Amino acid sequence: MSNKIQTLGGYIHEYSKSIQNPEEFWSRVADSFHWHQRWDNVVEWDFVGPDVKWFTNSKLNITENLLERHLFVLGNKPAIIWEPNDPEEAVRTITYRQLYEMVCQFANTMKAQGIQKGDRVIIYMPMVPEAAVAMLACARIGAVHSVVFAGFSATSLADRINDCEAKMVLTSDGNFRGNKKIPVKAVVDEALENTNTIEKVIVLHRTGDEVTMKEGRDVWWHEAIEGVSAVNEAEVMDSEDMLFILYTSGSTGKPKGVVHTCGGYMVYTYYTFQYVFQYSPVDVYWCTADVGWITGHSYIVYGPLLAGATTIMFEGVPTFPEAGRFWAICEKHKVNQFYTAPTAIRALQAYGTEPIQPHDLSSLKVIGSVGEPINEEAWHWYHDHVGKGRCPIVDTWWQTETGGIMVSPIAGVTPTKPSYATLPLPGIQLAILDNDGNELKGNSVEGNLCVKFPWPSMLRTTYGDHERCRQTYFSSFKGYYFTGDGVKRDEDGYYRILGRVDDVINVSGHRMGTAEVENAINEHPKVVESAVVGYPHDIKGQGIYAYVICDMEGRSEENLIQEIRETVNKIIGPIAKPDKVQIVPGLPKTRSGKIMRRILRKIASADTGNMGDTSTLLNPEVVDQIMEGAR
Ligand code: WTA
């Protein structure tokens, strides 16, 4: 299959074909792969159950398609280039053949340590090649990986382990992050005090810091792989067998385990990677995400490797040792496609263009954005100073649940428009619905973003709780998948994502449920009640604003606020730490006891000109008190 559409007309043609005959369209893409057994039907689905199956009864292993399939031609091509946190440390380049051997060896290692097909394995690791090896080794033997971002706390880690009843944790002694060292093994030890399903922990040597190794449970990675064969026959998987679980926040208190399966995820991440970035075989591609998020799964590991690409993995942070690090790496490795998050762009924008100046960015062809709406100012800065006005920006809209990019320009093919994700990819049938569930047809409309036809990499369920999947995504609008995002389709038919319409906030591109943060705050013994909302934040996109009712006895307000922030840090992790905490005498509630978040959002955004009708409140006087306090 060629990945070249040359023109807007080519895209329109491709899109129409994909809608007129989805079966034919997707089977043509799927034919690029090696299947042990071909499918009966391309897709079987209903959005009520929901029950979605792609490539029914087909058999495959995704790692054969990203390793063996490439070895003959691409065996010596770099698969992963690893750039360490410290630029003085040596770069590691891993060819497809080496990756193949590492994956096979680690697959055998995991088996020897008791892991079988279907078992869940937690990956809590730094951004090192072994993290990708760990994911692929799981996929190789049919174990289900669940990567947990290594910034999450022991409590969050334990919750995830317990929810999926994982048998193994893969981790490291510590992680480097900028000028900090994070003792991740100690976090794992703490988490495991509150779990009882983990049998083995494999620990990668990274920082060299001292750790405690529990006899019989903990083994060093380098010792575990010693002498283990690098020959491994891949487990033959059904297309609909689970590939991985990834936990993500929703509007309820508890993160849910989004489940992706083998066949459809493989086909879609491969297809979208090639099309959106217009990857050519000699290109070097870099996505700055962490493997702890879906972007890292689909567009650092699976998509690029399925396409035989060279993918860069970066261990560090954009501002270490200085604010030009991203550009230094682009220059050093002659990066052709660069994919990052608006929050990183805005953070770097704050340093001005000086850190960019010394670097030769002429290798760049395509620059991308993901994770949150990119504001016009950041879009132009990125376009002018990083892309030098000649690289198209692919503003890619998608979600953990969608598995792959859904709405995006196709680099150099379809037009871009600042702050617009623009057009749906082939195969993606969007619908905009009003709050009553009527589909708004035509252009110049605004409403709830839904999808009305399945695509191969959509979530299949939420782990252990299918009803929750139905409730969350398929019950708001009958017969549609509801994304939780608001959207506008402009006069030209281009899509602009307006942000979440549910109780999810997007902090630096990380999804946080307000209820989840509230639950953490409420763990503080002096907290009576809390309400959390998002507010516009210059760098993070959205900041976290917490209104808290406290028992103040014997405490200073300042100390309490500090303690509350620390409580959240401890329970969820630093990414969820509220930016602002305001101690309030009460929360605005309706007569039925529901918190009026609309009012709290307005106060948090300092948009108090028109508070709307507050007369239906149980306690209207509290609004003025909160406003006074916010000042
Ligand atoms: C938001 C990240 C605007 C959106 C891949 C979505 C975006 C949530 C964009 C999913 C974009 C992601 N423009 N908003 N290009 N990309 N979002 O699951 O609100 O971490 O619902 O997946 O991020 O976040 P998630």
Boltz pocket constraint, residues with backbone or C-beta under 6 A from the ligand:
constraints:
  - pocket:
      binder: B
      contacts: [[A, 248], [A, 293], [A, 294], [A, 295], [A, 369], [A, 370], [A, 371], [A, 372], [A, 373], [A, 374], [A, 395], [A, 396], [A, 397], [A, 398], [A, 399], [A, 400], [A, 401], [A, 407], [A, 421], [A, 483], [A, 484], [A, 485], [A, 497], [A, 499], [A, 500], [A, 506], [A, 509], [A, 510], [A, 511]]
      max_distance: 6.0
